[in-house]
Amino acid sequence: MNTTGWIILIVVVVIVIIVIAIIAATVGRNRKREADRRRAEEMRQSAAQAQLDAQEREAKAARASADAKQAEVDAERLRREAQERESTAAEARSQSDEALRKADHVDPDVRTDRNGNRIDDGTRRADDRAAAGTDTTGAAPAGTTTADGTADGTAQGTTAAPVDDGTRHARHEAPRFDDGSGRSTR
């Protein structure tokens, strides 16, 4: 081979190497572009998912806000109902107190002022009974008539039932215990 042949061979080899390099570079660029496209698509999908998540969080926040507002409305309604019930109860208590005051005013055994309010707790002491015409046992004085129009029971030889004036106390015995022997101990 002569020198021209060698030169032509070298030029052809260089051209083939350049063509291979260009093809390799083009293929590499295409692969990189394709990889970039895939990565960009993944990023878009990730961004779309993040946007959906953000919208879902916003919807949950709006729902929580609406629930809180509804709870406030419910609480206000319950407050008003409670106030109405309290005022109704206070009115009922007032009516009940007024009825008791009227009953105390009518009852001869209860001392009241001119407005019907109790002066004492409703129990009369022995000196009050004596001033009212009864002794501490509850019997009317001799010579007086009872509510049924008959003469006093003590004047006819019968005794009136004693009235408990709070000064007498019930007598209590010590408890008995059974020890199983048949004898009761005291």
ABEGO torsion letter per residue (X at the ends): XBAAAAAAAAAAAAAAAAAAAAAAAAAAAAAAAAAAAAAAAAAAAAAAAAAAAAAAAAAAAAAAAAAAAAAAAAAAAAAAAAAAAAAAAAAAAAAAAAAAAAAAAABAABBBBAAGBBABAGBBBAAAAAAAGBBAAGBBBBGBBBAAGBBBAAAAGBBBBBBBAGABBBBBBBBBBBAGAGBBBX
